[in-house]
Amino acid sequence: MSPSNLEILAYEPTPLGILCLRRRELLNKPGTVVTEVTLNHESLMSSYHTASERALASVALEMFSGQEIQVLVGGLGLGYTASEVLTSNRVGQVEVVEFLHQVIEWLAQRLIPLADSLQSDSRLRVSQGDVYERLWHLPVKQFDLILIDVDHSPEEHLNGANHLFYTEEGLQRARLHLEKDGVLGVWSYAESSPFADALRNVFSEVHIKPVTYKNIHINETLTDFLFFARG
Protein backbone atom coordinates (compact mmCIF):
# COMPACT_ATOMS: atom_id res chain seq x y z
CA MET A 1 0.00 0.00 0.00
CA SER A 2 1.36 3.40 -0.95
CA PRO A 3 2.12 6.08 1.66
CA SER A 4 -1.06 7.88 0.61
CA ASN A 5 -3.05 4.79 1.61
CA LEU A 6 -4.38 4.52 -1.95
CA GLU A 7 -3.15 2.31 -4.79
CA ILE A 8 -4.48 2.89 -8.30
CA LEU A 9 -4.65 -0.50 -10.02
CA ALA A 10 -6.18 0.69 -13.29
CA TYR A 11 -7.28 4.06 -14.66
CA GLU A 12 -8.55 4.23 -18.22
CA PRO A 13 -11.13 5.78 -20.53
CA THR A 14 -14.13 3.68 -21.60
CA PRO A 15 -17.26 4.32 -23.69
CA LEU A 16 -19.03 5.05 -20.38
CA GLY A 17 -16.39 7.42 -19.01
CA ILE A 18 -13.22 7.25 -16.92
CA LEU A 19 -13.04 3.92 -15.10
CA CYS A 20 -10.81 3.48 -12.06
CA LEU A 21 -9.95 0.39 -10.04
CA ARG A 22 -8.28 1.21 -6.76
CA ARG A 23 -7.28 -0.44 -3.50
CA ARG A 24 -6.95 1.25 -0.13
CA GLU A 25 -6.80 0.62 3.59
CA LEU A 26 -9.76 2.00 5.50
CA LEU A 27 -8.63 4.73 7.87
CA ASN A 28 -11.43 3.94 10.31
CA LYS A 29 -10.63 0.20 10.20
CA PRO A 30 -6.84 -0.18 10.16
CA GLY A 31 -5.77 -3.42 8.51
CA THR A 32 -8.92 -3.64 6.38
CA VAL A 33 -8.12 -3.28 2.70
CA VAL A 34 -10.91 -2.74 0.17
CA THR A 35 -11.06 -2.72 -3.59
CA GLU A 36 -13.24 -0.06 -5.19
CA VAL A 37 -14.46 0.90 -8.65
CA THR A 38 -15.29 4.46 -9.68
CA LEU A 39 -16.80 5.69 -12.93
CA ASN A 40 -16.26 9.33 -13.84
CA HIS A 41 -14.83 9.74 -10.32
CA GLU A 42 -18.07 8.61 -8.68
CA SER A 43 -18.21 5.49 -6.52
CA LEU A 44 -19.63 2.48 -8.37
CA MET A 45 -18.90 -0.51 -6.14
CA SER A 46 -16.79 -1.67 -3.19
CA SER A 47 -15.55 -5.05 -2.05
CA TYR A 48 -16.59 -4.09 1.50
CA HIS A 49 -20.32 -3.75 0.77
CA THR A 50 -21.45 -6.80 -1.20
CA ALA A 51 -24.57 -8.00 0.63
CA SER A 52 -27.07 -7.03 -2.06
CA GLU A 53 -24.91 -8.34 -4.92
CA ARG A 54 -24.67 -11.70 -3.17
CA ALA A 55 -28.37 -11.69 -2.28
CA LEU A 56 -29.25 -11.20 -5.94
CA ALA A 57 -27.79 -14.66 -6.51
CA SER A 58 -28.77 -16.43 -3.30
CA VAL A 59 -32.45 -15.40 -3.38
CA ALA A 60 -32.80 -16.38 -7.05
CA LEU A 61 -31.27 -19.78 -6.27
CA GLU A 62 -33.74 -20.26 -3.43
CA MET A 63 -36.61 -19.50 -5.80
CA PHE A 64 -35.54 -22.12 -8.36
CA SER A 65 -35.48 -25.84 -7.66
CA GLY A 66 -33.46 -28.15 -9.83
CA GLN A 67 -29.99 -29.32 -10.73
CA GLU A 68 -27.46 -28.29 -13.36
CA ILE A 69 -28.88 -24.77 -13.21
CA GLN A 70 -27.93 -22.57 -16.16
CA VAL A 71 -27.27 -18.96 -15.16
CA LEU A 72 -26.78 -15.76 -17.15
CA VAL A 73 -25.27 -12.82 -15.24
CA GLY A 74 -25.34 -9.36 -16.74
CA GLY A 75 -22.37 -7.39 -15.40
CA LEU A 76 -19.15 -8.80 -13.93
CA GLY A 77 -18.12 -5.91 -11.69
CA LEU A 78 -16.00 -7.22 -8.84
CA GLY A 79 -17.51 -10.68 -9.31
CA TYR A 80 -19.57 -11.08 -6.15
CA THR A 81 -22.84 -12.07 -7.84
CA ALA A 82 -21.13 -14.66 -10.03
CA SER A 83 -19.14 -15.93 -7.06
CA GLU A 84 -22.27 -16.39 -4.96
CA VAL A 85 -23.96 -18.33 -7.75
CA LEU A 86 -20.96 -20.63 -7.99
CA THR A 87 -21.15 -21.51 -4.29
CA SER A 88 -24.14 -23.72 -5.14
CA ASN A 89 -23.40 -27.27 -6.26
CA ARG A 90 -26.75 -27.21 -8.07
CA VAL A 91 -25.32 -24.80 -10.65
CA GLY A 92 -24.11 -26.32 -13.88
CA GLN A 93 -22.83 -23.28 -15.76
CA VAL A 94 -22.57 -19.52 -15.29
CA GLU A 95 -22.20 -17.19 -18.24
CA VAL A 96 -21.25 -13.59 -17.42
CA VAL A 97 -21.70 -10.89 -20.06
CA GLU A 98 -19.69 -7.74 -19.31
CA PHE A 99 -19.93 -4.58 -21.42
CA LEU A 100 -16.42 -3.26 -20.69
CA HIS A 101 -13.39 -5.27 -21.80
CA GLN A 102 -11.34 -3.46 -19.16
CA VAL A 103 -13.33 -5.14 -16.38
CA ILE A 104 -12.74 -8.54 -17.95
CA GLU A 105 -9.02 -7.76 -18.09
CA TRP A 106 -9.05 -7.00 -14.35
CA LEU A 107 -10.24 -10.56 -13.80
CA ALA A 108 -7.63 -12.00 -16.18
CA GLN A 109 -4.87 -9.98 -14.52
CA ARG A 110 -6.09 -11.02 -11.05
CA LEU A 111 -6.58 -7.44 -9.92
CA ILE A 112 -9.92 -8.08 -8.21
CA PRO A 113 -10.20 -9.92 -4.87
CA LEU A 114 -12.15 -12.95 -6.14
CA ALA A 115 -10.09 -13.49 -9.29
CA ASP A 116 -8.38 -16.71 -8.20
CA SER A 117 -11.54 -18.52 -7.13
CA LEU A 118 -13.53 -17.33 -10.14
CA GLN A 119 -10.90 -18.31 -12.68
CA SER A 120 -10.38 -21.71 -11.10
CA ASP A 121 -14.06 -22.66 -11.50
CA SER A 122 -14.60 -24.46 -14.81
CA ARG A 123 -18.33 -23.66 -14.72
CA LEU A 124 -17.67 -19.96 -15.33
CA ARG A 125 -17.54 -18.34 -18.74
CA VAL A 126 -17.00 -14.59 -19.18
CA SER A 127 -17.51 -12.74 -22.45
CA GLN A 128 -17.66 -9.13 -23.60
CA GLY A 129 -20.99 -7.86 -24.84
CA ASP A 130 -24.16 -5.92 -24.13
CA VAL A 131 -26.49 -8.11 -22.08
CA TYR A 132 -29.44 -5.81 -22.78
CA GLU A 133 -28.93 -6.09 -26.53
CA ARG A 134 -28.74 -9.86 -26.19
CA LEU A 135 -31.98 -10.03 -24.23
CA TRP A 136 -33.71 -7.80 -26.80
CA HIS A 137 -33.17 -10.37 -29.56
CA LEU A 138 -34.52 -13.89 -29.89
CA PRO A 139 -32.62 -16.37 -27.70
CA VAL A 140 -30.17 -18.95 -28.93
CA LYS A 141 -30.20 -20.48 -25.45
CA GLN A 142 -32.54 -20.30 -22.47
CA PHE A 143 -31.47 -19.96 -18.84
CA ASP A 144 -32.91 -20.96 -15.50
CA LEU A 145 -31.70 -17.75 -13.86
CA ILE A 146 -30.97 -14.36 -15.42
CA LEU A 147 -29.37 -11.90 -12.98
CA ILE A 148 -28.83 -8.28 -14.00
CA ASP A 149 -26.54 -5.93 -12.07
CA VAL A 150 -25.53 -3.23 -14.53
CA ASP A 151 -27.38 0.04 -14.04
CA HIS A 152 -27.79 2.13 -10.90
CA SER A 153 -31.56 1.70 -11.10
CA PRO A 154 -34.37 1.23 -13.65
CA GLU A 155 -34.45 5.02 -14.01
CA GLU A 156 -30.70 5.73 -13.89
CA HIS A 157 -28.76 3.95 -16.61
CA LEU A 158 -25.05 3.72 -17.35
CA ASN A 159 -25.88 3.65 -21.06
CA GLY A 160 -28.84 5.47 -22.61
CA ALA A 161 -30.01 2.51 -24.68
CA ASN A 162 -30.45 0.36 -21.58
CA HIS A 163 -33.86 1.87 -20.79
CA LEU A 164 -35.65 -0.44 -23.23
CA PHE A 165 -34.99 -3.44 -20.98
CA TYR A 166 -37.10 -1.92 -18.19
CA THR A 167 -40.19 -1.51 -20.36
CA GLU A 168 -42.94 -4.10 -20.74
CA GLU A 169 -41.74 -4.90 -24.25
CA GLY A 170 -38.16 -5.30 -23.03
CA LEU A 171 -39.25 -7.61 -20.23
CA GLN A 172 -41.39 -9.67 -22.59
CA ARG A 173 -38.37 -10.15 -24.82
CA ALA A 174 -36.16 -11.00 -21.82
CA ARG A 175 -38.72 -13.54 -20.65
CA LEU A 176 -38.17 -15.53 -23.84
CA HIS A 177 -34.62 -16.20 -22.63
CA LEU A 178 -35.90 -17.97 -19.49
CA GLU A 179 -36.68 -21.64 -19.17
CA LYS A 180 -40.04 -22.66 -17.72
CA ASP A 181 -40.22 -21.45 -14.09
CA GLY A 182 -37.00 -19.52 -14.66
CA VAL A 183 -36.22 -16.50 -12.48
CA LEU A 184 -35.24 -12.98 -13.51
CA GLY A 185 -33.40 -10.94 -10.87
CA VAL A 186 -32.50 -7.25 -11.21
CA TRP A 187 -30.34 -5.16 -8.84
CA SER A 188 -31.11 -1.49 -8.10
CA TYR A 189 -29.91 1.07 -5.58
CA ALA A 190 -33.43 2.55 -5.47
CA GLU A 191 -37.04 1.48 -5.42
CA SER A 192 -38.95 1.80 -8.71
CA SER A 193 -42.73 1.53 -8.81
CA PRO A 194 -42.90 1.85 -12.63
CA PHE A 195 -40.48 -1.05 -13.06
CA ALA A 196 -42.34 -3.14 -10.48
CA ASP A 197 -45.58 -2.48 -12.37
CA ALA A 198 -43.97 -3.46 -15.67
CA LEU A 199 -42.74 -6.70 -14.11
CA ARG A 200 -46.23 -7.50 -12.79
CA ASN A 201 -47.71 -6.92 -16.24
CA VAL A 202 -45.32 -9.45 -17.78
CA PHE A 203 -44.70 -12.06 -15.05
CA SER A 204 -47.19 -13.89 -12.84
CA GLU A 205 -44.99 -13.71 -9.72
CA VAL A 206 -42.98 -10.68 -8.59
CA HIS A 207 -41.02 -10.15 -5.36
CA ILE A 208 -39.13 -7.06 -4.23
CA LYS A 209 -36.47 -7.58 -1.58
CA PRO A 210 -34.84 -4.61 0.18
CA VAL A 211 -31.30 -5.12 1.46
CA THR A 212 -30.25 -2.60 4.11
CA TYR A 213 -26.65 -2.09 5.20
CA LYS A 214 -24.39 0.46 6.86
CA ASN A 215 -22.12 2.11 4.33
CA ILE A 216 -19.03 2.88 6.37
CA HIS A 217 -17.47 4.90 3.57
CA ILE A 218 -20.07 7.66 3.99
CA ASN A 219 -21.36 6.68 7.45
CA GLU A 220 -24.94 6.23 6.28
CA THR A 221 -27.48 3.40 6.32
CA LEU A 222 -28.54 2.59 2.76
CA THR A 223 -31.00 0.21 1.16
CA ASP A 224 -30.61 -1.52 -2.20
CA PHE A 225 -33.60 -3.16 -3.91
CA LEU A 226 -33.71 -6.52 -5.65
CA PHE A 227 -36.51 -7.27 -8.10
CA PHE A 228 -37.36 -10.92 -8.78
CA ALA A 229 -39.88 -12.26 -11.29
CA ARG A 230 -40.95 -15.60 -12.75
CA GLY A 231 -43.87 -17.29 -14.46
Backbone hydrogen bonds in HBPLUS format (Angstrom, degrees):
<---DONOR---> <-ACCEPTOR-->    atom                        ^
c    i                          cat <-CA-CA->   ^        H-A-AA   ^      H-
h    n   atom  resd res      DA  || num        DHA   H-A  angle D-A-AA Bond
n    s   type  num  typ     dist DA aas  dist angle  dist       angle   num
A0005-ASN N   A0002-SER O   2.82 MM   3  5.28 161.1  1.85 121.2 125.2     1
A0007-GLU N   A0023-ARG O   2.75 MM  16  5.12 162.2  1.78 161.3 166.4     2
A0023-ARG N   A0007-GLU O   2.81 MM  16  5.12 157.5  1.86 148.9 156.7     3
A0009-LEU N   A0021-LEU O   2.77 MM  12  5.37 145.3  1.89 144.0 154.0     4
A0010-ALA N   A0021-LEU O   3.13 MM  11  4.99 150.5  2.22 141.2 138.9     5
A0021-LEU N   A0010-ALA O   2.85 MM  11  4.99 162.6  1.88 140.2 144.8     6
A0012-GLU N   A0019-LEU O   2.96 MM   7  5.47 162.6  1.99 156.2 160.9     7
A0019-LEU N   A0012-GLU O   2.87 MM   7  5.47 172.7  1.88 159.4 157.4     8
A0014-THR N   A0017-GLY O   2.89 MM   3  5.08 130.7  2.14 121.4 136.4     9
A0017-GLY N   A0014-THR O   3.05 MM   3  5.08 155.4  2.11 105.8 113.5    10
A0040-ASN N   A0018-ILE O   2.69 MM  22  4.80 164.8  1.72 144.4 150.0    11
A0020-CYS N   A0038-THR O   2.94 MM  18  5.17 162.7  1.97 152.9 153.3    12
A0038-THR N   A0020-CYS O   2.95 MM  18  5.17 157.8  2.00 144.3 151.2    13
A0022-ARG N   A0036-GLU O   2.95 MM  14  5.35 167.1  1.96 153.8 157.7    14
A0036-GLU N   A0022-ARG O   2.81 MM  14  5.35 165.7  1.83 154.6 159.3    15
A0024-ARG N   A0034-VAL O   3.00 MM  10  5.63 157.8  2.05 156.0 163.2    16
A0034-VAL N   A0024-ARG O   2.84 MM  10  5.63 160.4  1.88 168.2 166.2    17
A0026-LEU N   A0032-THR O   2.87 MM   6  5.77 163.3  1.89 172.5 174.9    18
A0029-LYS N   A0026-LEU O   3.15 MM   3  5.11 155.0  2.22  99.6 107.2    19
A0032-THR N   A0029-LYS O   2.95 MM   3  5.68 156.4  2.01 149.7 152.5    20
A0047-SER N   A0035-THR O   2.83 MM  12  5.29 148.6  1.93 156.2 165.3    21
A0037-VAL N   A0045-MET O   2.93 MM   8  5.29 160.6  1.97 151.2 151.6    22
A0044-LEU N   A0037-VAL O   2.77 MM   7  5.42 157.0  1.83 159.5 153.8    23
A0045-MET N   A0037-VAL O   3.28 MM   8  5.29 154.9  2.35 137.4 138.9    24
A0039-LEU N   A0042-GLU O   2.88 MM   3  5.31 155.4  1.94 151.7 152.3    25
A0042-GLU N   A0039-LEU O   3.07 MM   3  5.31 159.6  2.12 108.7 115.2    26
A0054-ARG N   A0050-THR O   3.00 MM   4  6.19 159.9  2.05 157.3 162.5    27
A0055-ALA N   A0051-ALA O   2.88 MM   4  6.05 154.4  1.95 144.9 153.1    28
A0056-LEU N   A0052-SER O   2.97 MM   4  6.10 143.2  2.11 142.0 150.0    29
A0057-ALA N   A0054-ARG O   3.06 MM   3  5.45 129.6  2.32 105.2 116.9    30
A0058-SER N   A0054-ARG O   2.95 MM   4  6.27 170.7  1.96 156.2 158.2    31
A0059-VAL N   A0055-ALA O   2.94 MM   4  5.62 168.9  1.95 144.3 148.0    32
A0061-LEU N   A0057-ALA O   2.97 MM   4  6.19 155.6  2.04 153.0 160.0    33
A0062-GLU N   A0058-SER O   3.05 MM   4  6.28 148.6  2.15 141.2 149.5    34
A0063-MET N   A0059-VAL O   3.04 MM   4  6.32 139.6  2.21 144.3 155.3    35
A0063-MET N   A0060-ALA O   3.16 MM   3  5.08 126.2  2.47  91.9 105.8    36
A0064-PHE N   A0061-LEU O   3.28 MM   3  5.30 144.8  2.41  97.3 106.8    37
A0068-GLU N   A0090-ARG O   2.81 MM  22  5.45  99.3  2.47 124.6 145.1    38
A0069-ILE N   A0090-ARG O   2.81 MM  21  6.07 164.4  1.84 149.3 150.0    39
A0092-GLY N   A0069-ILE O   2.83 MM  23  5.06 153.2  1.90 121.9 131.1    40
A0093-GLN N   A0069-ILE O   3.31 MM  24  6.74 163.2  2.34 149.1 149.4    41
A0144-ASP N   A0070-GLN O   2.85 MM  74  5.28 144.0  1.98 136.7 148.2    42
A0145-LEU N   A0070-GLN O   3.18 MM  75  6.54 156.1  2.24 155.3 158.0    43
A0071-VAL N   A0093-GLN O   2.96 MM  22  6.23 162.2  1.99 156.2 162.0    44
A0095-GLU N   A0071-VAL O   2.84 MM  24  6.19 167.9  1.85 159.7 162.4    45
A0072-LEU N   A0145-LEU O   2.89 MM  73  6.25 160.9  1.93 154.1 160.0    46
A0147-LEU N   A0072-LEU O   2.83 MM  75  6.25 162.9  1.86 163.2 168.7    47
A0073-VAL N   A0095-GLU O   2.79 MM  22  6.12 165.6  1.81 158.6 161.6    48
A0097-VAL N   A0073-VAL O   2.90 MM  24  6.30 161.7  1.94 168.7 174.3    49
A0074-GLY N   A0147-LEU O   2.69 MM  73  6.07 166.7  1.71 159.8 164.2    50
A0149-ASP N   A0074-GLY O   2.95 MM  75  5.91 173.6  1.95 159.1 161.2    51
A0075-GLY N   A0097-VAL O   2.89 MM  22  5.87 160.8  1.93 147.3 152.9    52
A0079-GLY N   A0076-LEU O   2.84 MM   3  5.25 143.5  1.97 145.8 146.9    53
A0083-SER N   A0079-GLY O   2.92 MM   4  5.94 157.0  1.97 148.0 155.4    54
A0084-GLU N   A0080-TYR O   3.04 MM   4  6.08 155.2  2.11 137.9 143.6    55
A0085-VAL N   A0081-THR O   3.08 MM   4  6.36 157.4  2.14 150.9 156.8    56
A0086-LEU N   A0082-ALA O   3.07 MM   4  6.32 156.8  2.13 148.4 154.4    57
A0087-THR N   A0084-GLU O   3.20 MM   3  5.28 153.0  2.27 100.4 108.5    58
A0088-SER N   A0085-VAL O   3.18 MM   3  6.00 166.8  2.20 120.6 124.5    59
A0091-VAL N   A0088-SER O   3.32 MM   3  5.73 167.6  2.34 109.3 113.0    60
A0094-VAL N   A0123-ARG O   2.88 MM  29  5.96 169.6  1.89 150.3 149.4    61
A0125-ARG N   A0094-VAL O   2.85 MM  31  6.21 147.8  1.96 164.7 172.3    62
A0096-VAL N   A0125-ARG O   2.77 MM  29  6.16 166.3  1.79 164.4 169.3    63
A0127-SER N   A0096-VAL O   2.92 MM  31  6.32 160.8  1.96 167.6 173.8    64
A0098-GLU N   A0127-SER O   2.96 MM  29  6.29 165.2  1.99 161.5 165.8    65
A0129-GLY N   A0098-GLU O   2.92 MM  31  5.69 153.5  1.99 123.9 130.2    66
A0103-VAL N   A0100-LEU O   3.21 MM   3  5.63 131.3  2.46 106.1 116.2    67
A0105-GLU N   A0101-HIS O   2.97 MM   4  6.25 149.0  2.07 146.6 155.3    68
A0106-TRP N   A0102-GLN O   3.03 MM   4  6.39 140.6  2.19 141.5 151.7    69
A0107-LEU N   A0103-VAL O   3.36 MM   4  6.75 151.2  2.45 142.4 148.2    70
A0108-ALA N   A0104-ILE O   3.06 MM   4  6.42 161.3  2.09 148.0 153.0    71
A0109-GLN N   A0105-GLU O   2.80 MM   4  5.91 151.7  1.88 150.3 157.4    72
A0111-LEU N   A0106-TRP O   2.87 MM   5  5.10 173.6  1.87 155.9 156.1    73
A0110-ARG N   A0107-LEU O   3.06 MM   3  5.00 157.4  2.11 103.1 109.5    74
A0115-ALA N   A0112-ILE O   3.16 MM   3  5.52 166.6  2.18 122.8 124.3    75
A0118-LEU N   A0114-LEU O   2.99 MM   4  6.08 166.1  2.01 164.6 169.3    76
A0119-GLN N   A0115-ALA O   2.91 MM   4  5.95 168.8  1.92 154.9 158.2    77
A0120-SER N   A0116-ASP O   3.10 MM   4  6.12 133.9  2.32 139.3 150.7    78
A0121-ASP N   A0118-LEU O   3.25 MM   3  5.53 161.7  2.29 107.3 112.8    79
A0124-LEU N   A0121-ASP O   3.20 MM   3  5.92 171.5  2.21 122.2 124.8    80
A0134-ARG N   A0130-ASP O   3.07 MM   4  6.38 158.1  2.12 152.1 158.6    81
A0135-LEU N   A0131-VAL O   2.98 MM   4  6.20 157.0  2.03 145.4 151.0    82
A0136-TRP N   A0132-TYR O   3.02 MM   4  6.19 128.4  2.30 138.6 151.9    83
A0136-TRP N   A0133-GLU O   3.20 MM   3  5.09 135.9  2.40  93.1 105.4    84
A0137-HIS N   A0134-ARG O   3.29 MM   3  5.59 140.0  2.46 103.0 112.5    85
A0143-PHE N   A0177-HIS O   2.75 MM  34  6.20 155.9  1.81 153.7 157.5    86
A0179-GLU N   A0143-PHE O   2.75 MM  36  5.49 157.2  1.80 142.7 142.6    87
A0183-VAL N   A0144-ASP O   2.84 MM  39  6.32 152.4  1.91 156.8 158.4    88
A0146-ILE N   A0183-VAL O   2.93 MM  37  6.38 156.2  1.99 160.6 165.6    89
A0185-GLY N   A0146-ILE O   2.81 MM  39  6.18 163.9  1.83 162.1 164.8    90
A0148-ILE N   A0185-GLY O   2.76 MM  37  6.15 164.0  1.79 156.5 160.9    91
A0187-TRP N   A0148-ILE O   2.86 MM  39  6.22 163.3  1.89 173.5 176.3    92
A0152-HIS N   A0156-GLU O   3.17 MM   4  5.51 127.0  2.47 153.1 167.0    93
A0189-TYR N   A0152-HIS O   2.80 MM  37  5.82 163.0  1.83 169.8 175.1    94
A0153-SER N   A0156-GLU O   3.18 MM   3  4.97 159.2  2.22 139.4 138.4    95
A0156-GLU N   A0153-SER O   3.17 MM   3  4.97 138.6  2.35  96.0 107.6    96
A0162-ASN N   A0159-ASN O   3.00 MM   3  5.65 159.9  2.04 122.8 129.2    97
A0165-PHE N   A0162-ASN O   3.09 MM   3  5.95 148.8  2.19 126.6 132.3    98
A0166-TYR N   A0163-HIS O   3.12 MM   3  5.62 137.7  2.31 111.4 121.1    99
A0167-THR N   A0164-LEU O   3.22 MM   3  5.47 166.9  2.24 111.6 115.1   100
A0171-LEU N   A0167-THR O   2.92 MM   4  6.18 158.1  1.96 153.4 159.1   101
A0172-GLN N   A0168-GLU O   2.87 MM   4  6.07 152.1  1.95 149.1 157.0   102
A0173-ARG N   A0169-GLU O   3.01 MM   4  6.26 154.6  2.08 147.6 153.9   103
A0174-ALA N   A0170-GLY O   2.92 MM   4  6.17 154.9  1.98 143.6 151.2   104
A0175-ARG N   A0171-LEU O   2.85 MM   4  5.97 148.5  1.95 143.5 151.8   105
A0176-LEU N   A0173-ARG O   3.19 MM   3  5.47 137.7  2.38 101.8 112.4   106
A0177-HIS N   A0174-ALA O   2.93 MM   3  5.48 154.4  2.00 114.9 122.9   107
A0178-LEU N   A0175-ARG O   3.03 MM   3  5.37 166.1  2.05 114.4 118.3   108
A0182-GLY N   A0179-GLU O   2.84 MM   3  4.99 147.7  1.94 135.3 131.3   109
A0184-LEU N   A0229-ALA O   2.84 MM  45  5.20 169.3  1.86 158.5 162.3   110
A0229-ALA N   A0184-LEU O   2.89 MM  45  5.20 147.7  2.00 147.5 156.0   111
A0186-VAL N   A0227-PHE O   2.81 MM  41  5.07 151.2  1.89 144.8 153.9   112
A0227-PHE N   A0186-VAL O   2.89 MM  41  5.07 170.3  1.90 152.2 154.8   113
A0188-SER N   A0225-PHE O   2.89 MM  37  5.15 124.7  2.20 151.4 166.1   114
A0225-PHE N   A0188-SER O   2.72 MM  37  5.15 171.0  1.73 153.5 156.6   115
A0196-ALA N   A0192-SER O   3.03 MM   4  6.25 160.5  2.07 150.0 156.1   116
A0197-ASP N   A0193-SER O   2.88 MM   4  6.07 156.6  1.94 152.9 159.0   117
A0198-ALA N   A0194-PRO O   2.97 MM   4  6.21 154.5  2.04 143.3 150.3   118
A0199-LEU N   A0195-PHE O   2.91 MM   4  6.18 157.6  1.96 152.0 157.8   119
A0200-ARG N   A0196-ALA O   3.03 MM   4  6.28 157.5  2.08 146.3 152.1   120
A0201-ASN N   A0197-ASP O   3.02 MM   4  6.27 136.9  2.21 143.2 154.7   121
A0201-ASN N   A0198-ALA O   3.23 MM   3  5.13 129.4  2.50  92.5 105.7   122
A0202-VAL N   A0199-LEU O   3.07 MM   3  5.25 149.4  2.16 103.3 112.7   123
A0203-PHE N   A0199-LEU O   2.75 MM   4  5.78 172.2  1.76 168.2 170.1   124
A0205-GLU N   A0230-ARG O   3.05 MM  25  5.39 143.6  2.19 171.5 170.2   125
A0230-ARG N   A0205-GLU O   2.99 MM  25  5.39 148.3  2.09 147.8 154.8   126
A0207-HIS N   A0228-PHE O   2.81 MM  21  5.07 161.0  1.85 144.0 149.6   127
A0228-PHE N   A0207-HIS O   2.79 MM  21  5.07 165.1  1.81 164.2 165.1   128
A0209-LYS N   A0226-LEU O   2.80 MM  17  5.03 162.4  1.83 150.6 154.8   129
A0226-LEU N   A0209-LYS O   2.86 MM  17  5.03 158.6  1.91 137.8 145.1   130
A0211-VAL N   A0224-ASP O   2.82 MM  13  5.18 161.9  1.85 149.1 151.6   131
A0224-ASP N   A0211-VAL O   2.92 MM  13  5.18 161.2  1.95 146.7 144.5   132
A0213-TYR N   A0222-LEU O   2.91 MM   9  5.60 158.6  1.95 158.8 165.4   133
A0222-LEU N   A0213-TYR O   2.86 MM   9  5.60 157.6  1.91 173.3 172.8   134
A0215-ASN N   A0220-GLU O   2.73 MM   5  5.36 154.7  1.79 167.6 165.5   135
A0219-ASN N   A0215-ASN O   2.78 MM   4  5.58 115.6  2.20 139.5 158.4   136
A0220-GLU N   A0215-ASN O   3.18 MM   5  5.36 150.8  2.27 140.0 144.4   137
